[in-house]
Amino acid sequence: MAKGNVDGGENIIEAAIREGTEEIGLVKNNIKRIEKVGVAYYMDFGVELHAFVCVLHDNDDWDVPGYEAKSTQWVNITRDLDTVREQQRVIFRELLDKKI
């Protein structure tokens, strides 16, 4: 899961794409469609998280992830929820509860 802040001059979709390219190797011109699927609020951290999914032209077309990621992997969040970090697990659970 790529995540981060919106930089000056960006909207949330541009930030999501930038974070995806930086952190997980998303290829910008491989995005067929991007959709916002939910918003989660984390009052303890003062964070509003916007979740997006991408439909890709080619599921095998990825760049090498940037310096922030040691590796990337596909996960089925309904089946593999226990394999992701606890911080991400909380986010996925909340989004699943919203039935995205």
C-alpha positions in Angstrom: 0.0 0.0 0.0 1.4 3.3 -1.0 0.6 6.2 1.3 1.8 9.7 1.9 0.8 13.4 2.0 -0.5 15.7 -0.7 2.3 18.0 -1.8 1.8 21.6 -2.6 -0.1 22.1 -5.9 -1.3 18.5 -6.0 -4.8 17.2 -5.8 -5.5 13.9 -4.0 -5.5 11.8 -7.2 -2.2 13.3 -8.3 -0.8 12.6 -4.9 -2.0 9.0 -5.0 -0.4 8.4 -8.4 2.9 10.0 -7.3 3.0 7.9 -4.1 2.2 4.8 -6.1 5.1 5.5 -8.5 7.5 6.3 -5.7 6.7 3.5 -3.3 5.4 0.5 -5.3 6.6 1.1 -8.8 3.3 2.0 -10.4 3.8 3.1 -14.0 1.7 6.2 -14.5 0.9 5.6 -18.2 -0.2 2.0 -17.3 -3.2 3.3 -15.4 -6.4 2.7 -17.2 -8.6 4.0 -14.5 -8.2 5.2 -10.9 -11.1 5.4 -8.5 -11.5 6.7 -5.0 -13.0 3.9 -3.0 -13.3 5.4 0.5 -12.1 7.7 3.2 -11.0 6.7 6.7 -10.5 9.1 9.6 -7.8 8.5 12.2 -8.5 11.0 15.0 -5.6 9.7 17.1 -3.2 10.8 14.4 -5.3 13.7 12.9 -5.2 11.9 9.6 -7.8 11.7 6.8 -6.9 8.7 4.5 -8.3 8.6 1.0 -8.2 5.1 -0.5 -7.8 4.6 -4.3 -7.7 1.6 -6.6 -6.3 1.5 -10.1 -7.3 -0.6 -13.0 -4.2 -1.2 -15.1 -3.7 -1.8 -18.8 -1.1 -4.5 -18.1 -0.9 -6.1 -14.6 2.7 -7.1 -15.2 4.0 -3.6 -16.1 5.7 -2.2 -13.0 8.8 -0.2 -12.4 11.2 -1.0 -9.6 9.9 0.4 -6.3 11.6 3.5 -5.0 13.9 3.7 -2.0 10.9 3.7 0.5 10.0 0.0 -0.3 12.1 -3.0 0.2 9.7 -5.2 -1.8 6.2 -5.3 -3.2 3.6 -8.0 -3.4 0.0 -8.5 -4.5 -2.3 -9.4 -1.7 -6.0 -10.4 -1.6 -7.1 -8.3 1.3 -10.0 -10.6 2.2 -7.7 -13.7 2.2 -4.3 -12.4 3.1 -5.1 -9.7 5.6 -2.9 -11.3 8.3 0.2 -11.0 6.0 0.3 -7.2 5.9 1.6 -4.8 8.6 -0.7 -4.0 11.5 -1.0 -0.3 10.5 -2.2 -1.4 7.0 -4.4 -4.1 8.4 -6.4 -1.5 10.3 -6.9 0.6 7.2 -7.9 -2.5 5.1 -10.4 -3.7 7.8 -12.1 -0.3 7.9 -12.4 -0.2 4.1 -13.7 -3.7 4.0 -16.3 -2.8 6.6 -17.4 -0.1 4.3 -17.8 -2.8 1.6 -15.8 -1.1 -1.0 
